Each structure stands twice: as structure tokens, then as C-alpha cells.
Amino acid sequence: MPMASSMGRPMTGAVQDGAARPMTAVRAAGYSSAMTRGSTFDPLGQSKGPAPPLEGKSEDTPDEKVKILEKKVNDLIEESCLAHGHGDLQLSLDRAKEAGRKERALVRQREQSGNADHINLDLTYSVLFNLATQYANNDMYAEALNTYQVIVKNKMFSNAGRLKVNMANIHFKQKNYPKAIKLYRMALDQISNSHKEMRIKIMQNIGVVFIRMGQYSDAITSFEHIMSESPNIKTGFNLILCYYAIGDRERMKKAFQKLICVPLGIDEEDKYIPPNDDTHANLVIEAIKNDKLHQMERERKALAEKFIMTSAKLIAPAIEATFAAGFDWCVDMVKSSQYVELANDLEINKAITYLRQRDFKQVGAVETLKTFEKKDSRVKSAAATNLSFLYFLEKDYDQADRYADLAMTADRYNPAALINKGNTVFVKKDYEKAAEFYKEALRNDSSCTEALYNLGLTYKRLGRLEESLDCFLKLHAILRNSAQVMWQLANLFEMLEDPHQAIEWLMQLITVTPTDPQVLAKLGELYDSEGDKSQAFQYYQESFRYFPSNIDVIEWLGAYYIDTQFCEKAIQYFERATLIQPTQVKWQLMVASCYRRSGNYQKALETYKDIHRKFPENIECLRFLVRLCTDMGMKEVQDYATKLKKVEKMKEIREQRVKSAREGSARGTRREGSASSEVDIKAVSHPEPKHSPVLDQGRDSGHSSHGTSAKGERLSAKMRALPGSNEPYEASSQRDIDASYVDPLGAPMERPKTAAKKRNEDDDFADEELGDDLLPE
């Protein structure tokens, strides 16, 4: 048959095979040849006005109520998670509980509508899981375990067995270790081998629990399996700890070798070095240099280095006969690994370990540090900083200055080197120059607390008290609980004649160190100077309770009881002073005087006789013996009177000889110095400046800042003013009751802080071991 196409186009309206051809349009859409007059072209019918509004759905239907409740539950779960992310644990728990109530209402709504078979299990699981998590976050462990148990027992929830890991974690926090191990193992059995990473983490938890239980062999089994399947840094470190606990030297070495061979899975740092010729590549590298991925890589590498350094310091004394040999083995292993740059740090740490042991003269420490003088600038600066610190401790200030210069030459931006250089200048009393070095250290590292502390001390030595106060106030904002800073602030306010502020800072200080006897004594002194004797007595009494050997506190308390007519109570304090200073006759005379004033004449007589046996030439003792024997009608009065006259005669002769010698010396000096009188007058008119009290705080910090006389002179004058034989002994006036004060942290507190180059958080010098004032960088 001929093709249909060859037959030509069919006639319009023709019938083919019995079917009529569909009709075609006879006019254009929207166009009519018979358009009415005034009509417009409107093919879409827009001139008829807007479409009627859509018919709203009724919310009364059961399906709509269920959807609304589901949305509310999801919103509450989201709010709970967001509240936990913001740290509001109580709000997150409240939202989780409310979500649980809404979800139960949703289930009831479905049951009432006859759709119980369409319960949303995912929503129920989310509500219960979030509620259990928030219970655990709020330390409500019993409620959290009950909620997890509801999920685990429901067979309709798939993979619910994994939540036994969370339950085991809660038992671990409760220190219920056997139950935690049981649950970890149950979770391990329910996780297939395809989830390898999850199984490794659970086995690592099991090993940690065994360590807490002291079962190191079982922990080793878990960690060794992990290191053979999927080695990681933390597991390798824990394995070394277990071997160290059981004392297995050889396995410690093998574990350390495994640790340094663990791949970190990070890219080389070379890719972040921009090429000089490609501008586009430079822009890309600059953009990714500090992105989140690179920060994570740096953190992972820093953590690995920390674990390796800690492991080396831990096993070095145990794997070989000597500490040095063990450290050398660790250094050799690290040099042949991917952590070659850690070898230098380990050698510096070896020297620092000697310093921790206060073995400053150890040849190994000095020689090890000196070997780095020819290394690269970073290592050279660190070693030179430590050497400067070491020589500063030994008071070899010339060598300390030399190595501080070397450290600054290697790295001018090293704040620790600048601090050590400033300290060497400080001890030479070039305070202006020292202040410049401290300021430069602060410019390089604004958070360098040692530089700020030393700058405050320098301003204090220069007499620029306001600037010193500003430094210590800034330091207090950084170190809120530093006892040294609070003490310096109190001392500065005292020097600025503001005792109320000084008392306020000392009150803050005793909240940090409530048992410091010197701080308590200082508070007593300030209250005494303000005229508040009751508060002064309270703090002096507390100071005596914590440190009953402070002579100044003992004397103040004894004088206080004498002034308040309680001589019997004063006796115990003066007796303790006698024990502390047995060669000082004044304390024993005070004891005898207290007995006499309290009416116990027999005991007073015995005490005076005992004093006379120890100090036969003491005139005051003989005068009281004569008076007491006369009042009591004793026969020994004549003997004591004869001895008294003899001693007084000897004293008179001795004073005349001294007076004659002084007059002869003065006449000779006038004759020899007559030719240079003008020069002498000039010398007198330009006296030497007074010694600044900054570094001598332990000696003179108790002195008043407004011109009072020296404490020791005032006290000795009071004790020498004993009454004559014809007058009764009376206590000194209350204004003489005072006591000197010593810096609560000792004189070294006023020395500048030195700095040692810090390799990492675990490698710096032990500041408490090396002295309160020598806090390293």
C-alpha cells in the first residue's frame, strides 16, 4: 500500500477510516471582528476583578489537630537544644519535659481519632532521647537512666541498643565501674563490625574504665587491640601509662615507638607557603591559612606533640638506669620520626627537669642549654632565656645579662628575654632602663603578667606610686586571686596615706589566704593606727594563733593586756617571747613585772632572782629586788643593795670613759678637718638619697608611710623605759603599743620576676618550686 504521506494532505473535514478530523479555530483568541464599541483587549479576563479568596481549612478536623500538636512538639525539642547550646541547662530541661507532655497528648489524640496505627515513632524517640540527655546534663542521673531504659526496652525503636553507651557513661560518672563495663560490652555486641569507628571508641572507653579500676592488664588488652586495628594518639598515650603503671620497661619503649608512628592525617605545612609568582594562588592560600580546617590541623598536631613530650618525660627515668640516658633514648627515637622538631624541645626539657629538681649546679643542665647557642634562632632564644633565668637565680648577674642579650639577639620579640634583661638591669638599680625593657615586653605580649608586675615594682622603686598603682590594678583585673598583687595594692595605698583602701585590699587578701599570719598582723597594725583597738586585737590574736613566734605580735598582745589591766594574761605572751629570745632580758623583766602588778609578789621575787642569776649586772633587776625585799622584810635586801651600788658605780665609770674617748676623738677630728670645712659643709648639704623600700619590703614594710620613726627603735625605747627603784612599773602609753610587720611573702616578693622561655604548658619552670617571685614566662 502506498504510504499515507504520499497520498497528500487530506481534505479539510474529510473522513479517514471512519473518523472525523477535529475542527480548527476559526478566530484568534481574544479577537473578534465584531468587537463592540469601547471594548478593550483583555484576553485573561483581568477586568473582572480579583479572584475570590481561597476557602480556609477547618482546624477542627482530627488530622489538623494532630499536625498542629506535632509542630509544637518539634518546636519544643528545638528550643530545648538551643537552650542547651546557650548554656541554660534548666530551661533546656523544662522544654524537654514540656515536649514530653505534648507528645503524650498527641498519642491520646491519635487514639481518640482512631489513628493509633499511625503513631510517629521517630517523634517519640526524639522526645525521649532529648529528655534523657537533658536529665544527664543536669546531673539527674536516675531520671536519665530510667528514660534511656524506656527507649532500650521498646523493640519498635531500631538501633536503640547504642544508647547503652550513654547509660554506661552515666554509670562511669557515678563511679559504678563494673556496671559501666557491662553496658559498654552489651553495646559493643549490638553494633556490627561495619561500624568500626564506633566499636573502637567503645573499646577505648572500656580501657579507660579498667584504668580507673586499677586493672591495668585488662586495659592493656583493649588498648593493644585498638593500636593494631586503628591506632590513634590518645590510645597510644594511655597504653604507655598502663605499661608505666606495671613497670614494664621494654613494652614502654615499644609503645613509645608506636606512639610517634601514629599518622595524624593532616597536610604538610608547606602547602600554606605562598608562591611568589602566582597572585591568585597567594590569595587562596591567604584565605585558607587561618580557616577552621587549618586551625583543627594545628590543634591536632599540638595535642600529639603534648602527648609525646609528656610520655617522654614520664618514661625517661624508668626505661634506663639514669634519667639522662632515658631522655637521650627518647630524643634519638623522636629524631628518626615525623616529629623531628620535637627533639630540640625534649633536650631543653631535660635541662628544665634539672631545674625543677633545684639542681641548679647540675653540669648537664647548663651544658645542654649551651649546646643550643649555634642552633636556629627559635631554639637559641629559648635556651638562652633559660640560661639567663638560671644564672639570675644563682645571682651571677653578669652571665644572666649576657644570655639575656643573646636571647634578645636571636628573637627580639621574645617577651621572656626582655623580662630577664630588665631584671638584670633592675638589680643594678638602673630603674628607668629596666622599665623600658618591661614596657617593650608588654608591647610584644600584652598578656605578659610578669612584665606588668615587674613594671609596677619598678615604678614603686622610682617613687611613682600612682603609675605603680595603675600597673597593679591592671594586673588584678587579669589575676583576680593573686595574693602578691593584692598585697602590693594594699602596701601602695598605705604609702599613699589611704589606710581605708589598704584595709579593704587586705580584707580581700585574707579571703584568698585566710591563714597568712603576716597579713593578719598587718591588718591589726592598720586598725591600731586608726584607733580601733578591738579590731586590732582580733587580727593580732588570729595572727598569733597561726604563727606564735612573731615577736612584734607577741609584744603588742602583751602590752594590750597590760594596758587593759589583765596582767595575768600578758604573762603567757612574754614567757613565749623569753623562749624565742632567751638572751633578751627585757622579756623576763616584763614577766616579773606582770607578776608584781597582779599581786603575786612571791612569784615576782623568784623571777627577779632567776633574772639576777642570768644577768648579774642588770641594774633594773637589782632595783626591783631591793624594793621587793624591803617591802617583804627579807634579810637579802642588804646584799642586793650592795650589789646595786657596785653595778651603778661600774656603769658610771664606763660611761665617763666612753664620754672622754668621744670628746678626744671629736677634738682630733676638728683639728684635722679645719682645712676642708667648706667641702664637708657641701657634702652635708647634699646627703645621699634614702634607700627605697621596694626591694626591702620584708624589712621595712611595716613602717608608716607618713614619717613615723623606725619600729625597732620605738619598741626598744619602750622596753628600756623601765621604772626606777622608787616608782612602780607602769605600762607604756597606748600609743607606743605597736608592732613591726614583715612582708607576708617574704623579702623576695619585692624582687623582680624572672622569665624562662616556655616550651608549652608542661615545660615551664615550676614557679612555686623556684620561689614566689620567680614566675617564668
LUMSE-208434 format. One record per residue (C-alpha): x, y, z; residue in one letter. Coordinates in steps of 0.1 Angstrom, whole numbers, padded with zeros to 4 digits, always signed. Layout:
residues N
XYZa ...
***
This chain:
residues 777
+0000+0000+0000m +0012+0035-0006p +0023+0055+0024m -0002+0079+0039a +0022+0107+0033s +0023+0100-0003s -0014+0104-0007m -0011+0141+0000g -0027+0163+0027r -0063+0151+0034p -0091+0174+0026m -0104+0196+0054t -0133+0179+0070g -0126+0147+0052a -0133+0114+0068v -0104+0089+0071q -0111+0054+0083d -0144+0065+0096g -0131+0091+0120a -0138+0128+0115a -0109+0153+0117r -0112+0176+0147p -0123+0211+0139m -0098+0240+0140t -0103+0275+0154a -0120+0300+0131v -0109+0331+0150r -0079+0343+0172a -0082+0340+0209a -0094+0373+0224g -0101+0388+0190y -0135+0393+0173s -0142+0411+0141s -0175+0422+0156a -0160+0439+0187m -0184+0462+0204t -0176+0498+0205r -0155+0509+0235g -0144+0473+0245s -0107+0467+0253t -0083+0439+0246f -0085+0416+0277d -0076+0380+0269p -0070+0370+0306l -0102+0385+0319g -0084+0408+0344q -0111+0434+0341s -0135+0412+0361k -0117+0420+0394g -0096+0398+0418p -0102+0362+0423a -0122+0352+0453p -0102+0342+0484p -0093+0306+0490l -0115+0287+0513e -0098+0283+0547g -0092+0248+0561k -0110+0240+0593s -0088+0233+0623e -0114+0213+0640d -0107+0182+0620t -0087+0155+0639p -0059+0154+0612d -0053+0192+0616e -0052+0189+0654k -0026+0162+0651v -0004+0182+0627k -0005+0212+0650i +0005+0192+0680l +0034+0176+0661e +0047+0210+0651k +0045+0222+0687k +0065+0191+0699v +0092+0196+0673n +0094+0233+0682d +0099+0225+0719l +0126+0200+0711i +0144+0226+0690e +0141+0252+0718e +0155+0227+0743s +0185+0220+0721c +0191+0257+0716l +0189+0265+0753a +0214+0238+0760h +0237+0253+0734g +0235+0286+0751h +0243+0270+0785g +0209+0274+0801d +0205+0238+0813l +0174+0243+0834q +0155+0259+0805l +0165+0231+0782s +0152+0205+0807l +0119+0224+0811d +0114+0225+0774r +0122+0188+0771a +0097+0179+0798k +0071+0201+0781e +0078+0183+0748a +0072+0150+0765g +0038+0161+0778r +0028+0174+0744k +0039+0142+0728e +0017+0121+0752r -0012+0144+0744a -0005+0138+0707l -0007+0100+0712v -0040+0103+0730r -0054+0125+0703q -0045+0098+0676r -0061+0071+0697e -0093+0091+0701q -0094+0098+0663s -0089+0061+0656g -0054+0066+0640n -0035+0047+0667a -0017+0027+0640d -0002+0059+0626h +0018+0069+0657i +0050+0088+0647n +0078+0066+0663l +0105+0090+0652d +0089+0118+0671l +0085+0097+0702t +0121+0086+0700y +0133+0122+0696s +0113+0134+0726v +0126+0106+0749l +0162+0108+0738f +0163+0146+0743n +0147+0143+0777l +0172+0117+0788a +0201+0138+0775t +0189+0169+0794q +0184+0149+0826y +0220+0137+0823a +0232+0173+0816n +0215+0185+0848n +0232+0156+0868d +0198+0139+0873m +0213+0105+0866y +0185+0083+0880a +0159+0100+0858e +0182+0099+0828a +0188+0061+0833l +0150+0055+0836n +0143+0074+0804t +0171+0056+0785y +0157+0023+0798q +0123+0031+0783v +0139+0036+0749i +0160+0005+0751v +0132-0018+0761k +0109-0007+0733n +0116-0031+0704k +0099-0008+0680m +0129+0016+0681f +0157+0004+0657s +0193+0007+0669n +0182+0016+0704a +0209-0006+0718g +0235+0020+0710r +0221+0041+0738l +0236+0017+0763k +0268+0036+0756v +0251+0067+0771n +0239+0047+0801m +0274+0033+0806a +0287+0069+0805n +0263+0079+0833i +0275+0049+0854h +0311+0059+0848f +0303+0094+0862k +0287+0077+0892q +0319+0057+0896k +0299+0025+0892n +0327+0010+0870y +0315-0027+0869p +0281-0017+0856k +0297+0007+0831a +0318-0021+0817i +0288-0044+0814k +0268-0018+0795l +0298-0009+0772y +0302-0046+0763r +0264-0050+0757m +0265-0020+0733a +0296-0035+0716l +0277-0067+0710d +0248-0049+0693q +0270-0029+0669i +0280-0046+0638s +0316-0048+0625n +0307-0024+0597s +0307+0004+0623h +0344+0001+0630k +0349+0036+0643e +0321+0033+0668m +0334+0000+0681r +0369+0015+0685i +0356+0043+0706k +0336+0020+0729i +0367-0002+0734m +0387+0029+0743q +0361+0037+0769n +0364+0002+0783i +0401+0006+0786g +0397+0039+0805v +0373+0023+0829v +0398-0005+0836f +0425+0021+0844i +0401+0037+0869r +0396+0003+0885m +0434-0004+0886g +0431-0034+0863q +0460-0024+0840y +0463-0058+0823s +0427-0057+0811d +0432-0021+0800a +0463-0030+0781i +0444-0057+0762t +0418-0032+0750s +0444-0006+0740f +0466-0030+0722e +0437-0042+0701h +0429-0006+0692i +0465+0002+0683m +0466-0029+0660s +0433-0020+0643e +0431+0018+0642s +0460+0035+0661p +0454+0070+0675n +0474+0094+0697i +0452+0092+0728k +0451+0054+0729t +0489+0052+0724g +0494+0076+0753f +0471+0056+0776n +0489+0024+0766l +0522+0040+0777i +0506+0049+0810l +0495+0013+0816c +0529+0000+0809y +0544+0026+0832y +0520+0015+0860a +0531-0021+0858i +0568-0012+0853g +0574-0029+0820d +0604-0012+0805r +0606-0029+0772e +0570-0026+0764r +0572+0011+0774m +0598+0016+0747k +0577-0003+0721k +0546+0017+0730a +0565+0050+0727f +0578+0039+0692q +0542+0031+0682k +0530+0065+0695l +0555+0085+0674i +0545+0065+0643c +0507+0072+0646v +0496+0091+0614p +0480+0124+0621l +0461+0126+0589g +0469+0163+0582i +0485+0180+0553d +0520+0194+0553e +0526+0230+0563e +0544+0236+0530d +0511+0240+0512k +0504+0271+0532y +0536+0288+0519i +0525+0311+0491p +0544+0311+0458p +0558+0345+0448n +0548+0345+0411d +0511+0334+0413d +0489+0361+0426t +0457+0340+0425h +0473+0312+0444a +0486+0337+0470n +0451+0350+0476l +0437+0314+0480v +0465+0304+0505i +0460+0336+0525e +0423+0328+0527a +0428+0292+0539i +0458+0299+0562k +0436+0305+0592n +0404+0288+0583d +0386+0262+0605k +0403+0233+0589l +0438+0246+0594h +0430+0255+0630q +0418+0219+0635m +0451+0206+0620e +0472+0228+0643r +0452+0217+0673e +0456+0181+0664r +0493+0185+0659k +0497+0204+0692a +0479+0177+0710l +0501+0150+0695a +0532+0169+0705e +0519+0174+0740k +0513+0136+0744f +0547+0128+0730i +0565+0153+0753m +0546+0141+0784t +0553+0104+0776s +0590+0111+0771a +0592+0130+0805k +0573+0102+0822l +0592+0071+0809i +0627+0087+0807a +0636+0079+0843p +0621+0044+0841a +0634+0029+0809i +0671+0033+0816e +0694+0032+0846a +0696+0070+0847t +0673+0099+0839f +0697+0113+0813a +0701+0080+0795a +0664+0076+0793g +0659+0111+0779f +0687+0105+0753d +0669+0074+0741w +0637+0093+0737c +0654+0121+0718v +0670+0096+0694d +0636+0080+0687m +0620+0113+0681v +0648+0124+0657k +0640+0094+0635s +0602+0101+0634s +0579+0127+0618q +0583+0149+0649y +0620+0158+0643v +0614+0194+0656e +0604+0180+0690l +0639+0167+0696a +0653+0201+0705n +0623+0207+0728d +0630+0174+0745l +0666+0183+0752e +0656+0217+0766i +0630+0199+0787n +0658+0177+0800k +0676+0207+0813a +0644+0222+0827i +0639+0189+0847t +0672+0195+0864y +0659+0230+0874l +0627+0215+0887r +0648+0193+0910q +0666+0225+0921r +0698+0210+0908d +0710+0244+0895f +0746+0235+0896k +0740+0203+0875q +0765+0203+0847v +0740+0186+0824g +0715+0214+0826a +0739+0242+0818v +0758+0222+0791e +0726+0210+0774t +0713+0246+0772l +0747+0259+0759k +0746+0234+0730t +0717+0254+0715f +0737+0286+0711e +0745+0276+0675k +0711+0262+0666k +0683+0281+0648d +0670+0314+0663s +0639+0299+0679r +0657+0272+0698v +0686+0295+0706k +0663+0321+0721s +0646+0295+0743a +0679+0281+0755a +0695+0315+0762a +0663+0326+0781t +0665+0296+0803n +0703+0301+0809l +0697+0337+0818s +0670+0326+0843f +0693+0300+0857l +0722+0324+0863y +0699+0350+0877f +0688+0325+0904l +0725+0319+0912e +0730+0357+0914k +0755+0356+0887d +0741+0388+0871y +0768+0393+0846d +0762+0359+0830q +0725+0364+0833a +0728+0397+0814d +0750+0381+0787r +0725+0353+0779y +0696+0378+0781a +0713+0398+0754d +0719+0366+0734l +0682+0356+0737a +0672+0391+0725m +0695+0390+0696t +0680+0357+0685a +0645+0368+0689d +0638+0405+0698r +0601+0398+0702y +0606+0372+0729n +0589+0388+0760p +0607+0364+0784a +0641+0375+0771a +0631+0411+0776l +0619+0405+0811i +0652+0388+0821n +0671+0416+0806k +0650+0441+0826g +0657+0421+0857n +0694+0422+0853t +0692+0460+0848v +0669+0462+0878f +0693+0446+0902v +0719+0472+0891k +0695+0499+0902k +0690+0514+0867d +0653+0515+0872y +0644+0538+0842e +0661+0514+0818k +0645+0484+0834a +0611+0500+0830a +0618+0504+0793e +0625+0467+0788f +0594+0457+0807y +0573+0481+0785k +0588+0466+0754e +0579+0431+0767a +0543+0443+0772l +0542+0457+0737r +0552+0423+0723n +0528+0404+0746d +0501+0425+0763s +0491+0395+0785s +0526+0391+0800c +0518+0393+0837t +0554+0391+0848e +0564+0422+0828a +0534+0441+0842l +0542+0430+0878y +0579+0440+0875n +0570+0473+0859l +0548+0481+0889g +0577+0473+0912l +0600+0495+0892t +0576+0525+0894y +0573+0518+0931k +0611+0519+0935r +0612+0552+0915l +0586+0567+0938g +0560+0570+0910r +0533+0554+0932l +0503+0564+0911e +0518+0547+0880e +0527+0517+0901s +0492+0515+0914l +0478+0516+0879d +0500+0487+0869c +0489+0465+0898f +0452+0474+0893l +0455+0462+0857k +0473+0431+0869l +0445+0424+0894h +0420+0425+0866a +0439+0397+0849i +0449+0377+0881l +0419+0381+0903r +0431+0358+0931n +0468+0367+0931s +0479+0372+0968a +0511+0391+0957q +0491+0416+0936v +0466+0423+0964m +0494+0427+0989w +0512+0452+0966q +0480+0472+0962l +0474+0473+1000a +0510+0485+1005n +0507+0512+0978l +0475+0526+0994f +0493+0527+1027e +0522+0546+1012m +0496+0569+0996l +0482+0576+1031e +0449+0559+1024d +0446+0533+1052p +0409+0526+1045h +0417+0514+1010q +0447+0494+1023a +0424+0477+1048i +0399+0469+1020e +0426+0452+0999w +0439+0433+1029l +0404+0421+1036m +0402+0407+1001q +0436+0392+1005l +0426+0372+1036i +0398+0357+1016t +0425+0341+0994v +0450+0333+1021t +0429+0332+1053p +0457+0317+1074t +0486+0341+1065d +0498+0354+1099p +0516+0384+1084q +0486+0397+1066v +0465+0394+1097l +0492+0412+1117a +0493+0440+1091k +0455+0444+1094l +0460+0446+1132g +0486+0473+1127e +0464+0494+1104l +0434+0491+1127y +0456+0501+1156d +0469+0532+1137s +0432+0541+1131e +0425+0538+1168g +0402+0507+1166d +0419+0486+1194k +0392+0459+1194s +0396+0451+1157q +0434+0453+1160a +0433+0429+1190f +0412+0404+1170q +0436+0403+1140y +0467+0402+1162y +0452+0373+1181q +0445+0355+1149e +0480+0361+1136s +0494+0348+1169f +0472+0317+1166r +0487+0308+1132y +0523+0319+1139f +0530+0321+1176p +0567+0331+1171s +0563+0367+1158n +0580+0389+1185i +0562+0420+1174d +0528+0404+1176v +0536+0389+1210i +0548+0422+1224e +0516+0440+1211w +0493+0415+1227l +0513+0416+1260g +0512+0454+1261a +0475+0453+1252y +0467+0431+1282y +0488+0453+1305i +0470+0484+1293d +0436+0468+1299t +0447+0457+1334q +0448+0420+1326f +0484+0414+1336c +0479+0376+1342e +0470+0371+1306k +0500+0391+1294a +0524+0367+1312i +0519+0339+1287q +0529+0361+1258y +0561+0375+1275f +0571+0339+1286e +0568+0329+1249r +0590+0359+1239a +0615+0347+1266t +0617+0313+1249l +0622+0329+1215i +0648+0354+1226q +0664+0339+1258p +0693+0364+1258t +0670+0395+1259q +0665+0404+1295v +0636+0428+1288k +0611+0399+1282w +0620+0383+1316q +0617+0417+1333l +0582+0420+1317m +0572+0386+1331v +0584+0396+1366a +0567+0430+1364s +0534+0413+1354c +0536+0390+1385y +0543+0420+1407r +0514+0441+1392r +0490+0412+1397s +0499+0410+1434g +0519+0377+1432n +0550+0391+1449y +0565+0357+1458q +0565+0346+1422k +0578+0380+1411a +0606+0377+1436l +0616+0343+1423e +0615+0356+1388t +0637+0386+1396y +0662+0362+1414k +0663+0340+1384d +0670+0370+1362i +0697+0382+1385h +0715+0348+1382r +0714+0350+1344k +0721+0388+1342f +0740+0398+1374p +0748+0433+1361e +0713+0443+1352n +0705+0474+1372i +0667+0473+1368e +0665+0438+1381c +0686+0447+1412l +0664+0478+1419r +0633+0457+1419f +0649+0431+1441l +0659+0457+1466v +0624+0471+1467r +0606+0438+1469l +0630+0425+1497c +0624+0458+1516t +0586+0455+1513d +0586+0419+1523m +0611+0424+1552g +0637+0399+1539m +0673+0397+1550k +0688+0396+1515e +0680+0433+1510v +0714+0444+1522q +0732+0421+1498d +0712+0433+1468y +0716+0469+1478a +0754+0465+1479t +0754+0448+1445k +0732+0476+1431l +0756+0503+1442k +0786+0484+1429k +0769+0479+1395v +0758+0515+1393e +0794+0527+1401k +0808+0505+1374m +0782+0518+1349k +0791+0554+1358e +0828+0547+1353i +0822+0531+1320r +0801+0560+1308e +0828+0585+1318q +0854+0566+1298r +0832+0565+1267v +0825+0602+1271k +0861+0611+1274s +0870+0590+1244a +0843+0607+1223r +0855+0642+1233e +0891+0634+1224g +0881+0619+1191s +0860+0650+1183a +0888+0674+1191r +0912+0655+1168g +0886+0655+1140t +0881+0692+1143r +0918+0699+1140r +0923+0677+1110e +0892+0688+1092g +0896+0726+1096s +0912+0730+1062a +0884+0712+1044s +0854+0726+1063s +0839+0741+1031e +0840+0707+1014v +0825+0690+1044d +0797+0715+1045i +0789+0709+1008k +0789+0671+1015a +0764+0675+1043v +0742+0698+1022s +0739+0671+0996h +0732+0639+1015p +0728+0605+0999e +0693+0597+0989p +0674+0574+1011k +0673+0538+1002h +0640+0530+0985s +0619+0505+1004p +0607+0485+0974v +0631+0455+0975l +0635+0457+1013d +0598+0452+1019q +0604+0423+1042g +0625+0446+1064r +0606+0479+1065d +0571+0473+1050s +0557+0478+1085g +0569+0514+1086h +0542+0540+1083s +0544+0560+1050s +0539+0593+1068h +0571+0598+1086g +0570+0576+1118t +0602+0565+1134s +0616+0531+1129a +0596+0504+1146k +0626+0487+1162g +0637+0520+1178e +0602+0527+1192r +0599+0492+1207l +0634+0492+1222s +0629+0526+1237a +0597+0514+1253k +0614+0484+1268m +0643+0505+1281r +0620+0528+1299a +0616+0506+1329l +0608+0524+1362p +0633+0533+1388g +0635+0516+1422s +0613+0543+1439n +0584+0541+1414e +0561+0513+1404p +0563+0498+1369y +0537+0511+1346e +0528+0501+1311a +0539+0523+1283s +0512+0547+1269s +0489+0531+1244q +0503+0550+1215r +0536+0530+1220d +0518+0497+1216i +0528+0488+1181d +0545+0460+1161a +0565+0459+1130s +0554+0439+1100y +0571+0416+1076v +0560+0411+1040d +0536+0381+1040p +0555+0365+1011l +0590+0375+1024g +0615+0399+1011a +0620+0380+0977p +0585+0391+0969m +0598+0425+0961e +0624+0412+0937r +0615+0413+0900p +0600+0383+0885k +0623+0365+0861t +0612+0347+0830a +0622+0315+0814a +0612+0305+0779k +0581+0284+0779k +0581+0255+0755r +0545+0245+0763n +0522+0244+0793e +0541+0215+0808d +0576+0226+0801d +0579+0259+0820d +0597+0261+0853f +0578+0253+0884a +0573+0287+0898d +0563+0276+0933e +0594+0255+0935e +0618+0282+0923l +0604+0310+0945g +0574+0331+0948d +0589+0360+0929d +0605+0340+0900l +0575+0332+0879l +0588+0322+0845p +0574+0331+0811e 
***
